[in-house]
Amino acid sequence: MNAQLFSQGFQAAVAEVSRALVGQREIVEQVLIAVLARGHVLIEGVPGLGKTLLVRTLAHVLGASFRRIQFTPDLMPTDVTGGNIFDAKRGEFVFNAGPVFTQLLLADEINRAPAKTQSSLLEAMQDRSVTADGVTRPLPEPFFVIATQNPIESQGTYPLPEAQLDRFLMKLNVTHPTREVEEQVLANYLSGFDPSRLELLGLRRVLDVPALTEMQSFLGSVRVERGILSYITDVVARTRAHPSVYLGASPRASISLLQSARARAASEGRDFVIPDDVKAFAAAVLRHRLILHPDAELENITADNCIDSILREAKVPQTAA
């Protein structure tokens, strides 16, 4: 594996997913970057923008096992992780694995479940394992969670706590398509496209699990100069001192930004990181980790506004290729 082969595999996967998800290439690239960086993704957007279609298509193209959990207010933690059930024939308790035992897990409308159910994913997302009745069981490799939530609806929802949000490598915002893209979506439906029957689209399985694992491992060889490390540290530290921010990003955010930058560099065929790699994913990595002062929210200042100002102020290092 080298940077060129990494880039070729990345672009092929993005192109194949984009056949089903028209006009959302940037989101597709960002989600795939997160997967290759061994991270989880929170996707926020109103219903009907193709969030679920994206995850289902990605699982097919990557050749990964896929499970979906529809989060509801009555969902229990054992509905996610599984639990011990008494087997009358064997006369003993047997562990029944929950849907979390997969490679790609879609946590659909994750903020509809109460905190105790949301927290059942914490160990899985951080340690890639599940502990039940004192026994810890590893999850399949690779393992990643892609969760969705609706930013508008508040009735019957439970905001994700900070500890849960911090487990997500990125938070991505899906917006409405342009008129041209929406017209192409309609044309595709007229031609017989059915999102519930992806097999009719003839999507290729571009990668498989061994190839995906090899690409994840390759990121360890992507060079990062000391100046880039200082730049990442400076950007994250500035979130803690920004006048509109009550609580800034943690060191986990610095690691997430580093890994995202390495994955972006490799996706462009480089084995070294440049400042633009850091800038490209600063908002996606940091926006959900910042808690703003109430006064800032009243003035309609967003986390993205704060990150933009930080990137303008932070000194960009000079690096050598």
N, C-alpha and C positions, 0 to 999 in steps of 0.2 A: 504494500500500500504506500502510495506517495500522494502529494498534494493534488497532482493532476488527475489521478484516478479517483480520489475523493471528490473532486469537483465534478467529474463526469457522472459519478453515481448520484451525487446530490442533484444536479441539474436534470438528470433523467427522471428521478423520482418526482421532482417539482413539476415537470412537464406532464407527467402521467396523471398526477392528482389534479392538475389544472384542467384536464380534459373534462372532469366531472364538475369541478367547482370553478365556474367561469368568472373571470374578472377579480379573483382574490389571490393572485400570485404572491403578493407581498406577505399576506397572512400565512399562506402555505409555506413559504420560505422560512418565516419566523418560527412556525411550529416545528418544522423539520430541523432547524438549527437547535431548538431546545431539546428535541429527542436525541440528537447526536451529542449534545452536551450533557446527556444523562439527567435532564431536568424535566419538571412537570410544568404544565401550562394551564392558566386560567383564561378562558375566552369569554368576554363579555359582549353581549349584543342583543338587540331585540329579537323576538321570534321570527323565523322565516328567512334568515340570512345564510343558512347553509352550514351552521356550526356542527351539527350532528353528521351531515353529509361529509364534511371535511374529515372527521375522525374515522368514519367507516371506510372512506376511500383510502386514507393514509394507511390503515391497518392492512388493507388488501395489497397495496403497492409495496409495502415493506415486508409482506409475508409474515406478519406477526399475529399471534392469537389475539382475539378481541372479545371483550365482554362490555356490556352496557348496564349501568345501574340508574334507574329513574328515581331520583331522590324525592321523597314525599315526607310530609310531617309525621307519618306513622312508621317510617322506616326505622328499624332497630339496628344497633351495631352488628349483631350477629348476622343480619341480612347482608352485610357487606363482607365481613371477615369469615363467616362460618362459625361453627361451634360443635361441641360434642353432643352426639345423639346416641341414646341407648339402643344397641342392636340386640333384640330379643333372641335371635338365633345364636349369636356368639356369646350372649350373656355379659356383654361389656360395653363401655362407651366407645364410640368410634367418631373420629373427627370428620365432619362433613365440610369440605372446603367451600368457601363462599366465592362470589364472582370476582373478588379482588385477586384471586389466584389466576392471573392471566398476564399477558405481556403488555397489552395496551388496554387500559381501563378508561371508559368514558363515564365520568360522573356528571350525568345530565341534570341541570338545574340544582347544583349542589347546595345552594343557599335555601332550598325548600325544606331541608332536614334540620332537626334541632341540633344543638351543639354536641350532645353525647354521640350522635351518629356521625357528624362531621369529624369528630376527634378519632373515630375508629380508623381513619385513613392516615393519622399522623405517623404512626410507627411504620406503616407500609411505605409512605412517601419518603421518610427520612432514612430508615434502616433497611428497606426492601425486605421486610419480614413481618410475620403476624404471630403474636403471642396469645395463646388461648389455654386457660387452665394451667399456666406455668410452663407450657411447652412452646418454644419458638420455632416457627417453620419458615424457611426462606421462600421468597416469591420467585417466579420464573425470571430468568434473565434474557433479554433486557426487560425492565419493568418501568413503565411511565404512565402517569395519570394526566388525562386532559379533561378538565372540568369546564362546564358552561354555567353561566348565570345571566339572568335578565336584569338590566340596569334600571328599568323603569318600575316594574311591579314590586310593591313592598308588602302587600297584604299576604300573610301566610308565609313570609320568608324570615330567615334568620341570618343576619350578617355574619360573614366569616370572621372569626377572631384573628388577632394579629399573628398568633403562633401558627395558625393554619395558612394564612396568606404568605407568611415568610417561607413556607415549604415550596411554594411555586417559584420556579425559576423566572417565569415571565407572566405578565398579565397583558393580554392583547385585546384591543377594542375593534370589533367588527362593525363597520358602518354600511349604510345603504349603498348599493351599486350605482354607477352612473347610468344615464338613460340608455347609452349604447350597450352597456353590459346587460342591463335588464331586458332590452330588446333581443339580445342574443340568447338569453335564458328562455324567453318565450319561443324563439325559433327552434331551440333545441327540444322543447316540449312538443312542438308541432311535428318534429321529426321522430317522435317516439321515445324521447329520453324519460326514464322512470327512475327516480332516486332510490326507490325501494328495491330495484332489481339491477344492481350495478353490473351483474354478470353479462347483461345484454349490451353493455357499453364496450365490452371486450378489453377491459383494463389489463395491462400487463403487470406481472409481479416483477418489478424492476430490481428489488433487493430481496435478500433473505436474512434470517437472523444471524448466521455467521458473518455475512458481509456487513450488516449493521454493527455488529459487535466489533469487527475489525476497524470500521470507520470511527467508532467511539474511542477505541484504543489509540488510533493514530493521533488524536488531538494532543496526547501527551508529548508528541515530538514537535509540535508547533512552537517555534521559538518566541519568547516574550522578553524584550529588553527591560532592563531595570527602569528606564524612563517610563515605559508603559505601565509598569507596576506602580510607580509613583503617581502617574496620571490617574489610574483607577482609584488609588487610595485617596487622592485629593478630591476627586469628584464625589466619592461616597462620603468623605469627611465633611464636605461642604453642605451635604443634606442635613447634617446635625447642627450646623450653625446658621442655616438660612432663616431669616426673620419670619417667614411665613410658615415654617415647619416646627411643629411641637415635638415630634419624635422622628429622628432621621433613620437612615438605613443601617443595618447591622453588618458585621464582618461577613456574614453569610452572603449578603448582597455583593460584596467585593469579589468573593469567589465566583458567584453566579455571573457577574459581569466579565470576569476574566475568562471563564469557560465559554461564554457566548461569543466573546471576541475571537477566541481561538477557532471556534467552529465556523464563524463567518469568514475568517482568513482562509481556512482550508476549503470552504465552499467556493471561494474565488480562485483557487489554485495556488495559494501561497502557503509557505511553511513558516511564516513569520507574521506577527500582529502589528498593525499600524494604528495610529490614533483614530482613524475613521471607523475601524472595527468596534472600538469602544463607544464612540458617539452613536453609531447605528443602533445599538441595543440598550443604551442608557435608560431611555424612557420605559421600554418594555420590562427591564429588570428592576427598576426602582419605583415606578409609579404606585404600585400596590403596597410598598413598604413604608411610605411616608404618611404620617398623621399630621394634618394641618391644624394651625390654630383656628379656633372658631371665627375670629375676626377675618382671617384670610378667606374662609369659606363664604362669609357674608359678602365679601368683595368679589366673589366669583373667581378667586384665584384657585387654579387647579394644581395637582401634583406635576402635571406635564409643564405648566408654566414655570414652576420652580426649577425643574430639571433643565429646561431650556436656558434659563438665566444662569444656572450653575455651569453649563457647558460653555456659555459665552465668556464667563469669568475665569474658568480654570485655564491655566497655562498649558498649551499643547506642546508636548516634547518633540524634539527633532530626533528622528530615528533613521538608522541606516538599514537598507534592505539586506 
